[in-house]
Amino acid sequence: MSAVSKKTITLRLMRGTIACSPTQRATIHGLGLKRREQVRTLENTPSVRGMIKKVLHLVEVVAETG
């Protein structure tokens, strides 16, 4: 059996969430980001992509693999 490589996406939180709406803050927290300049690698799924789209002005997509 061969190992299946999962598609991943790497995000960086570029702006703080102090002036964001509560729903945007909850989305950032749901992505696993807590503070500025934090980098997180997530599985590239439609639900994660939708969350990124909601807060695209706050995050930067660093890399995509797969």
PDB file with one MODEL, atoms N, CA, C and O in Angstrom:
MODEL        1
ATOM      1  N   MET A   1       0.832  -1.190   0.000  1.00  0.00           N
ATOM      2  CA  MET A   1       0.000   0.000   0.000  1.00  0.00           C
ATOM      3  C   MET A   1       0.867   1.240   0.000  1.00  0.00           C
ATOM      4  O   MET A   1       1.873   1.310   0.705  1.00  0.00           O
ATOM      5  N   SER A   2       0.476   2.196  -0.779  1.00  0.00           N
ATOM      6  CA  SER A   2       1.221   3.450  -0.796  1.00  0.00           C
ATOM      7  C   SER A   2       0.535   4.470   0.105  1.00  0.00           C
ATOM      8  O   SER A   2      -0.688   4.483   0.239  1.00  0.00           O
ATOM      9  N   ALA A   3       1.333   5.306   0.707  1.00  0.00           N
ATOM     10  CA  ALA A   3       0.795   6.345   1.596  1.00  0.00           C
ATOM     11  C   ALA A   3       0.163   7.442   0.747  1.00  0.00           C
ATOM     12  O   ALA A   3       0.749   7.901  -0.233  1.00  0.00           O
ATOM     13  N   VAL A   4      -1.020   7.846   1.129  1.00  0.00           N
ATOM     14  CA  VAL A   4      -1.730   8.893   0.410  1.00  0.00           C
ATOM     15  C   VAL A   4      -1.318  10.234   1.004  1.00  0.00           C
ATOM     16  O   VAL A   4      -1.517  10.490   2.192  1.00  0.00           O
ATOM     17  N   SER A   5      -0.738  11.087   0.157  1.00  0.00           N
ATOM     18  CA  SER A   5      -0.337  12.399   0.662  1.00  0.00           C
ATOM     19  C   SER A   5      -1.548  13.325   0.631  1.00  0.00           C
ATOM     20  O   SER A   5      -2.222  13.468  -0.389  1.00  0.00           O
ATOM     21  N   LYS A   6      -1.797  13.939   1.761  1.00  0.00           N
ATOM     22  CA  LYS A   6      -2.939  14.836   1.858  1.00  0.00           C
ATOM     23  C   LYS A   6      -2.549  16.224   1.383  1.00  0.00           C
ATOM     24  O   LYS A   6      -1.413  16.666   1.557  1.00  0.00           O
ATOM     25  N   LYS A   7      -3.507  16.894   0.786  1.00  0.00           N
ATOM     26  CA  LYS A   7      -3.280  18.265   0.364  1.00  0.00           C
ATOM     27  C   LYS A   7      -3.334  19.154   1.595  1.00  0.00           C
ATOM     28  O   LYS A   7      -4.230  19.025   2.430  1.00  0.00           O
ATOM     29  N   THR A   8      -2.376  20.049   1.699  1.00  0.00           N
ATOM     30  CA  THR A   8      -2.331  20.942   2.848  1.00  0.00           C
ATOM     31  C   THR A   8      -2.226  22.388   2.380  1.00  0.00           C
ATOM     32  O   THR A   8      -1.845  22.665   1.243  1.00  0.00           O
ATOM     33  N   ILE A   9      -2.570  23.292   3.273  1.00  0.00           N
ATOM     34  CA  ILE A   9      -2.470  24.724   3.013  1.00  0.00           C
ATOM     35  C   ILE A   9      -1.893  25.368   4.273  1.00  0.00           C
ATOM     36  O   ILE A   9      -2.316  25.062   5.388  1.00  0.00           O
ATOM     37  N   THR A  10      -0.933  26.252   4.083  1.00  0.00           N
ATOM     38  CA  THR A  10      -0.266  26.909   5.201  1.00  0.00           C
ATOM     39  C   THR A  10      -0.706  28.364   5.255  1.00  0.00           C
ATOM     40  O   THR A  10      -0.640  29.085   4.259  1.00  0.00           O
ATOM     41  N   LEU A  11      -1.158  28.787   6.437  1.00  0.00           N
ATOM     42  CA  LEU A  11      -1.677  30.145   6.643  1.00  0.00           C
ATOM     43  C   LEU A  11      -0.833  30.895   7.650  1.00  0.00           C
ATOM     44  O   LEU A  11      -0.215  30.299   8.532  1.00  0.00           O
ATOM     45  N   ARG A  12      -0.815  32.215   7.506  1.00  0.00           N
ATOM     46  CA  ARG A  12      -0.185  33.090   8.493  1.00  0.00           C
ATOM     47  C   ARG A  12      -1.180  34.202   8.829  1.00  0.00           C
ATOM     48  O   ARG A  12      -1.737  34.837   7.934  1.00  0.00           O
ATOM     49  N   LEU A  13      -1.396  34.431  10.112  1.00  0.00           N
ATOM     50  CA  LEU A  13      -2.276  35.511  10.559  1.00  0.00           C
ATOM     51  C   LEU A  13      -1.495  36.813  10.472  1.00  0.00           C
ATOM     52  O   LEU A  13      -0.532  37.008  11.213  1.00  0.00           O
ATOM     53  N   MET A  14      -1.899  37.705   9.573  1.00  0.00           N
ATOM     54  CA  MET A  14      -1.151  38.930   9.313  1.00  0.00           C
ATOM     55  C   MET A  14      -1.662  40.124  10.115  1.00  0.00           C
ATOM     56  O   MET A  14      -0.892  41.043  10.395  1.00  0.00           O
ATOM     57  N   ARG A  15      -2.916  40.133  10.483  1.00  0.00           N
ATOM     58  CA  ARG A  15      -3.495  41.257  11.211  1.00  0.00           C
ATOM     59  C   ARG A  15      -4.149  40.751  12.481  1.00  0.00           C
ATOM     60  O   ARG A  15      -4.580  39.600  12.557  1.00  0.00           O
ATOM     61  N   GLY A  16      -4.220  41.606  13.462  1.00  0.00           N
ATOM     62  CA  GLY A  16      -4.862  41.248  14.717  1.00  0.00           C
ATOM     63  C   GLY A  16      -6.369  41.212  14.580  1.00  0.00           C
ATOM     64  O   GLY A  16      -6.925  41.716  13.604  1.00  0.00           O
ATOM     65  N   THR A  17      -7.027  40.617  15.555  1.00  0.00           N
ATOM     66  CA  THR A  17      -8.483  40.447  15.495  1.00  0.00           C
ATOM     67  C   THR A  17      -9.219  41.384  16.443  1.00  0.00           C
ATOM     68  O   THR A  17     -10.409  41.185  16.689  1.00  0.00           O
ATOM     69  N   ILE A  18      -8.552  42.395  16.978  1.00  0.00           N
ATOM     70  CA  ILE A  18      -9.162  43.264  17.970  1.00  0.00           C
ATOM     71  C   ILE A  18     -10.333  44.064  17.391  1.00  0.00           C
ATOM     72  O   ILE A  18     -11.305  44.323  18.101  1.00  0.00           O
ATOM     73  N   ALA A  19     -10.260  44.457  16.129  1.00  0.00           N
ATOM     74  CA  ALA A  19     -11.310  45.276  15.533  1.00  0.00           C
ATOM     75  C   ALA A  19     -12.255  44.465  14.643  1.00  0.00           C
ATOM     76  O   ALA A  19     -13.038  45.039  13.888  1.00  0.00           O
ATOM     77  N   CYS A  20     -12.186  43.147  14.728  1.00  0.00           N
ATOM     78  CA  CYS A  20     -13.011  42.279  13.884  1.00  0.00           C
ATOM     79  C   CYS A  20     -14.355  42.014  14.547  1.00  0.00           C
ATOM     80  O   CYS A  20     -14.541  42.229  15.745  1.00  0.00           O
ATOM     81  N   SER A  21     -15.275  41.543  13.732  1.00  0.00           N
ATOM     82  CA  SER A  21     -16.562  41.123  14.272  1.00  0.00           C
ATOM     83  C   SER A  21     -16.377  39.807  15.031  1.00  0.00           C
ATOM     84  O   SER A  21     -15.412  39.081  14.790  1.00  0.00           O
ATOM     85  N   PRO A  22     -17.285  39.502  15.935  1.00  0.00           N
ATOM     86  CA  PRO A  22     -17.177  38.233  16.683  1.00  0.00           C
ATOM     87  C   PRO A  22     -17.175  36.997  15.791  1.00  0.00           C
ATOM     88  O   PRO A  22     -16.523  36.005  16.117  1.00  0.00           O
ATOM     89  N   THR A  23     -17.883  37.041  14.684  1.00  0.00           N
ATOM     90  CA  THR A  23     -17.893  35.873  13.794  1.00  0.00           C
ATOM     91  C   THR A  23     -16.544  35.689  13.110  1.00  0.00           C
ATOM     92  O   THR A  23     -16.094  34.558  12.929  1.00  0.00           O
ATOM     93  N   GLN A  24     -15.893  36.787  12.728  1.00  0.00           N
ATOM     94  CA  GLN A  24     -14.567  36.686  12.128  1.00  0.00           C
ATOM     95  C   GLN A  24     -13.550  36.197  13.157  1.00  0.00           C
ATOM     96  O   GLN A  24     -12.666  35.402  12.836  1.00  0.00           O
ATOM     97  N   ARG A  25     -13.677  36.669  14.379  1.00  0.00           N
ATOM     98  CA  ARG A  25     -12.785  36.230  15.452  1.00  0.00           C
ATOM     99  C   ARG A  25     -12.958  34.729  15.701  1.00  0.00           C
ATOM    100  O   ARG A  25     -11.981  34.011  15.914  1.00  0.00           O
ATOM    101  N   ALA A  26     -14.202  34.266  15.671  1.00  0.00           N
ATOM    102  CA  ALA A  26     -14.473  32.841  15.868  1.00  0.00           C
ATOM    103  C   ALA A  26     -13.913  32.010  14.707  1.00  0.00           C
ATOM    104  O   ALA A  26     -13.436  30.895  14.918  1.00  0.00           O
ATOM    105  N   THR A  27     -13.968  32.542  13.497  1.00  0.00           N
ATOM    106  CA  THR A  27     -13.414  31.840  12.339  1.00  0.00           C
ATOM    107  C   THR A  27     -11.904  31.709  12.456  1.00  0.00           C
ATOM    108  O   THR A  27     -11.344  30.648  12.179  1.00  0.00           O
ATOM    109  N   ILE A  28     -11.246  32.784  12.865  1.00  0.00           N
ATOM    110  CA  ILE A  28      -9.796  32.741  13.064  1.00  0.00           C
ATOM    111  C   ILE A  28      -9.439  31.709  14.129  1.00  0.00           C
ATOM    112  O   ILE A  28      -8.491  30.941  13.970  1.00  0.00           O
ATOM    113  N   HIS A  29     -10.207  31.701  15.214  1.00  0.00           N
ATOM    114  CA  HIS A  29      -9.975  30.726  16.282  1.00  0.00           C
ATOM    115  C   HIS A  29     -10.224  29.302  15.768  1.00  0.00           C
ATOM    116  O   HIS A  29      -9.499  28.376  16.131  1.00  0.00           O
ATOM    117  N   GLY A  30     -11.243  29.130  14.926  1.00  0.00           N
ATOM    118  CA  GLY A  30     -11.540  27.824  14.344  1.00  0.00           C
ATOM    119  C   GLY A  30     -10.438  27.323  13.425  1.00  0.00           C
ATOM    120  O   GLY A  30     -10.253  26.115  13.275  1.00  0.00           O
ATOM    121  N   LEU A  31      -9.707  28.243  12.811  1.00  0.00           N
ATOM    122  CA  LEU A  31      -8.567  27.864  11.973  1.00  0.00           C
ATOM    123  C   LEU A  31      -7.336  27.537  12.812  1.00  0.00           C
ATOM    124  O   LEU A  31      -6.329  27.064  12.287  1.00  0.00           O
ATOM    125  N   GLY A  32      -7.419  27.789  14.112  1.00  0.00           N
ATOM    126  CA  GLY A  32      -6.321  27.457  15.006  1.00  0.00           C
ATOM    127  C   GLY A  32      -5.293  28.556  15.153  1.00  0.00           C
ATOM    128  O   GLY A  32      -4.182  28.308  15.624  1.00  0.00           O
ATOM    129  N   LEU A  33      -5.646  29.768  14.757  1.00  0.00           N
ATOM    130  CA  LEU A  33      -4.722  30.896  14.863  1.00  0.00           C
ATOM    131  C   LEU A  33      -5.075  31.734  16.078  1.00  0.00           C
ATOM    132  O   LEU A  33      -6.245  32.041  16.307  1.00  0.00           O
ATOM    133  N   LYS A  34      -4.060  32.108  16.866  1.00  0.00           N
ATOM    134  CA  LYS A  34      -4.311  32.844  18.097  1.00  0.00           C
ATOM    135  C   LYS A  34      -3.671  34.220  18.114  1.00  0.00           C
ATOM    136  O   LYS A  34      -4.245  35.156  18.670  1.00  0.00           O
ATOM    137  N   ARG A  35      -2.494  34.365  17.518  1.00  0.00           N
ATOM    138  CA  ARG A  35      -1.810  35.652  17.578  1.00  0.00           C
ATOM    139  C   ARG A  35      -1.178  35.978  16.228  1.00  0.00           C
ATOM    140  O   ARG A  35      -1.014  35.105  15.377  1.00  0.00           O
ATOM    141  N   ARG A  36      -0.828  37.241  16.050  1.00  0.00           N
ATOM    142  CA  ARG A  36      -0.258  37.708  14.794  1.00  0.00           C
ATOM    143  C   ARG A  36       1.021  36.954  14.460  1.00  0.00           C
ATOM    144  O   ARG A  36       1.772  36.539  15.342  1.00  0.00           O
ATOM    145  N   GLU A  37       1.247  36.791  13.157  1.00  0.00           N
ATOM    146  CA  GLU A  37       2.425  36.124  12.613  1.00  0.00           C
ATOM    147  C   GLU A  37       2.496  34.634  12.941  1.00  0.00           C
ATOM    148  O   GLU A  37       3.513  33.993  12.674  1.00  0.00           O
ATOM    149  N   GLN A  38       1.440  34.081  13.511  1.00  0.00           N
ATOM    150  CA  GLN A  38       1.411  32.642  13.766  1.00  0.00           C
ATOM    151  C   GLN A  38       1.147  31.910  12.461  1.00  0.00           C
ATOM    152  O   GLN A  38       0.318  32.336  11.657  1.00  0.00           O
ATOM    153  N   VAL A  39       1.855  30.808  12.256  1.00  0.00           N
ATOM    154  CA  VAL A  39       1.724  30.008  11.042  1.00  0.00           C
ATOM    155  C   VAL A  39       1.077  28.687  11.409  1.00  0.00           C
ATOM    156  O   VAL A  39       1.414  28.081  12.426  1.00  0.00           O
ATOM    157  N   ARG A  40       0.152  28.247  10.581  1.00  0.00           N
ATOM    158  CA  ARG A  40      -0.570  27.002  10.838  1.00  0.00           C
ATOM    159  C   ARG A  40      -0.742  26.253   9.522  1.00  0.00           C
ATOM    160  O   ARG A  40      -1.092  26.861   8.511  1.00  0.00           O
ATOM    161  N   THR A  41      -0.505  24.960   9.517  1.00  0.00           N
ATOM    162  CA  THR A  41      -0.712  24.120   8.342  1.00  0.00           C
ATOM    163  C   THR A  41      -1.961  23.277   8.561  1.00  0.00           C
ATOM    164  O   THR A  41      -2.077  22.556   9.552  1.00  0.00           O
ATOM    165  N   LEU A  42      -2.895  23.383   7.616  1.00  0.00           N
ATOM    166  CA  LEU A  42      -4.180  22.699   7.723  1.00  0.00           C
ATOM    167  C   LEU A  42      -4.425  21.836   6.492  1.00  0.00           C
ATOM    168  O   LEU A  42      -3.800  22.020   5.447  1.00  0.00           O
ATOM    169  N   GLU A  43      -5.336  20.903   6.638  1.00  0.00           N
ATOM    170  CA  GLU A  43      -5.741  20.075   5.509  1.00  0.00           C
ATOM    171  C   GLU A  43      -6.575  20.928   4.554  1.00  0.00           C
ATOM    172  O   GLU A  43      -7.442  21.686   4.990  1.00  0.00           O
ATOM    173  N   ASN A  44      -6.317  20.805   3.273  1.00  0.00           N
ATOM    174  CA  ASN A  44      -6.982  21.619   2.267  1.00  0.00           C
ATOM    175  C   ASN A  44      -8.329  20.980   1.905  1.00  0.00           C
ATOM    176  O   ASN A  44      -8.416  20.157   0.994  1.00  0.00           O
ATOM    177  N   THR A  45      -9.376  21.378   2.638  1.00  0.00           N
ATOM    178  CA  THR A  45     -10.723  20.867   2.404  1.00  0.00           C
ATOM    179  C   THR A  45     -11.636  22.036   2.035  1.00  0.00           C
ATOM    180  O   THR A  45     -11.272  23.189   2.267  1.00  0.00           O
ATOM    181  N   PRO A  46     -12.803  21.770   1.472  1.00  0.00           N
ATOM    182  CA  PRO A  46     -13.727  22.853   1.142  1.00  0.00           C
ATOM    183  C   PRO A  46     -14.157  23.676   2.359  1.00  0.00           C
ATOM    184  O   PRO A  46     -14.354  24.886   2.242  1.00  0.00           O
ATOM    185  N   SER A  47     -14.303  23.048   3.509  1.00  0.00           N
ATOM    186  CA  SER A  47     -14.709  23.797   4.700  1.00  0.00           C
ATOM    187  C   SER A  47     -13.613  24.756   5.151  1.00  0.00           C
ATOM    188  O   SER A  47     -13.901  25.887   5.541  1.00  0.00           O
ATOM    189  N   VAL A  48     -12.365  24.316   5.101  1.00  0.00           N
ATOM    190  CA  VAL A  48     -11.248  25.191   5.464  1.00  0.00           C
ATOM    191  C   VAL A  48     -11.124  26.326   4.448  1.00  0.00           C
ATOM    192  O   VAL A  48     -10.883  27.474   4.822  1.00  0.00           O
ATOM    193  N   ARG A  49     -11.287  26.007   3.179  1.00  0.00           N
ATOM    194  CA  ARG A  49     -11.233  27.039   2.137  1.00  0.00           C
ATOM    195  C   ARG A  49     -12.315  28.101   2.343  1.00  0.00           C
ATOM    196  O   ARG A  49     -12.063  29.290   2.148  1.00  0.00           O
ATOM    197  N   GLY A  50     -13.505  27.679   2.732  1.00  0.00           N
ATOM    198  CA  GLY A  50     -14.585  28.630   2.998  1.00  0.00           C
ATOM    199  C   GLY A  50     -14.271  29.521   4.180  1.00  0.00           C
ATOM    200  O   GLY A  50     -14.576  30.714   4.158  1.00  0.00           O
ATOM    201  N   MET A  51     -13.661  28.955   5.219  1.00  0.00           N
ATOM    202  CA  MET A  51     -13.272  29.751   6.377  1.00  0.00           C
ATOM    203  C   MET A  51     -12.206  30.777   5.994  1.00  0.00           C
ATOM    204  O   MET A  51     -12.243  31.919   6.452  1.00  0.00           O
ATOM    205  N   ILE A  52     -11.262  30.367   5.156  1.00  0.00           N
ATOM    206  CA  ILE A  52     -10.210  31.282   4.715  1.00  0.00           C
ATOM    207  C   ILE A  52     -10.817  32.423   3.904  1.00  0.00           C
ATOM    208  O   ILE A  52     -10.397  33.573   4.030  1.00  0.00           O
ATOM    209  N   LYS A  53     -11.795  32.105   3.080  1.00  0.00           N
ATOM    210  CA  LYS A  53     -12.425  33.130   2.248  1.00  0.00           C
ATOM    211  C   LYS A  53     -13.107  34.207   3.098  1.00  0.00           C
ATOM    212  O   LYS A  53     -13.135  35.376   2.713  1.00  0.00           O
ATOM    213  N   LYS A  54     -13.653  33.815   4.247  1.00  0.00           N
ATOM    214  CA  LYS A  54     -14.330  34.766   5.128  1.00  0.00           C
ATOM    215  C   LYS A  54     -13.365  35.738   5.790  1.00  0.00           C
ATOM    216  O   LYS A  54     -13.749  36.861   6.119  1.00  0.00           O
ATOM    217  N   VAL A  55     -12.118  35.323   5.989  1.00  0.00           N
ATOM    218  CA  VAL A  55     -11.144  36.167   6.696  1.00  0.00           C
ATOM    219  C   VAL A  55      -9.887  36.395   5.846  1.00  0.00           C
ATOM    220  O   VAL A  55      -8.789  36.532   6.384  1.00  0.00           O
ATOM    221  N   LEU A  56     -10.051  36.433   4.539  1.00  0.00           N
ATOM    222  CA  LEU A  56      -8.915  36.568   3.635  1.00  0.00           C
ATOM    223  C   LEU A  56      -8.159  37.873   3.850  1.00  0.00           C
ATOM    224  O   LEU A  56      -6.963  37.947   3.571  1.00  0.00           O
ATOM    225  N   HIS A  57      -8.836  38.890   4.338  1.00  0.00           N
ATOM    226  CA  HIS A  57      -8.180  40.177   4.579  1.00  0.00           C
ATOM    227  C   HIS A  57      -7.306  40.153   5.840  1.00  0.00           C
ATOM    228  O   HIS A  57      -6.553  41.095   6.086  1.00  0.00           O
ATOM    229  N   LEU A  58      -7.398  39.093   6.632  1.00  0.00           N
ATOM    230  CA  LEU A  58      -6.620  38.981   7.861  1.00  0.00           C
ATOM    231  C   LEU A  58      -5.473  37.970   7.756  1.00  0.00           C
ATOM    232  O   LEU A  58      -4.506  38.046   8.514  1.00  0.00           O
ATOM    233  N   VAL A  59      -5.580  37.034   6.827  1.00  0.00           N
ATOM    234  CA  VAL A  59      -4.589  35.972   6.719  1.00  0.00           C
ATOM    235  C   VAL A  59      -3.850  36.038   5.380  1.00  0.00           C
ATOM    236  O   VAL A  59      -4.290  36.690   4.433  1.00  0.00           O
ATOM    237  N   GLU A  60      -2.730  35.351   5.336  1.00  0.00           N
ATOM    238  CA  GLU A  60      -1.949  35.215   4.108  1.00  0.00           C
ATOM    239  C   GLU A  60      -1.750  33.730   3.858  1.00  0.00           C
ATOM    240  O   GLU A  60      -1.366  32.994   4.766  1.00  0.00           O
ATOM    241  N   VAL A  61      -2.006  33.288   2.646  1.00  0.00           N
ATOM    242  CA  VAL A  61      -1.759  31.893   2.283  1.00  0.00           C
ATOM    243  C   VAL A  61      -0.291  31.793   1.906  1.00  0.00           C
ATOM    244  O   VAL A  61       0.140  32.357   0.900  1.00  0.00           O
ATOM    245  N   VAL A  62       0.473  31.075   2.717  1.00  0.00           N
ATOM    246  CA  VAL A  62       1.922  30.986   2.520  1.00  0.00           C
ATOM    247  C   VAL A  62       2.260  29.935   1.479  1.00  0.00           C
ATOM    248  O   VAL A  62       3.065  30.184   0.581  1.00  0.00           O
ATOM    249  N   ALA A  63       1.644  28.750   1.594  1.00  0.00           N
ATOM    250  CA  ALA A  63       1.980  27.657   0.678  1.00  0.00           C
ATOM    251  C   ALA A  63       0.830  26.674   0.568  1.00  0.00           C
ATOM    252  O   ALA A  63       0.038  26.504   1.495  1.00  0.00           O
ATOM    253  N   GLU A  64       0.760  26.033  -0.587  1.00  0.00           N
ATOM    254  CA  GLU A  64      -0.186  24.938  -0.823  1.00  0.00           C
ATOM    255  C   GLU A  64       0.613  23.745  -1.319  1.00  0.00           C
ATOM    256  O   GLU A  64       1.516  23.896  -2.142  1.00  0.00           O
ATOM    257  N   THR A  65       0.286  22.561  -0.822  1.00  0.00           N
ATOM    258  CA  THR A  65       0.961  21.356  -1.287  1.00  0.00           C
ATOM    259  C   THR A  65      -0.075  20.337  -1.737  1.00  0.00           C
ATOM    260  O   THR A  65      -1.238  20.386  -1.338  1.00  0.00           O
ATOM    261  N   GLY A  66       0.367  19.438  -2.556  1.00  0.00           N
ATOM    262  CA  GLY A  66      -0.486  18.344  -2.965  1.00  0.00           C
ATOM    263  C   GLY A  66      -1.140  18.642  -4.219  1.00  0.00           C
ATOM    264  O   GLY A  66      -1.908  17.824  -4.725  1.00  0.00           O
TER     265      GLY A  66
ENDMDL
END
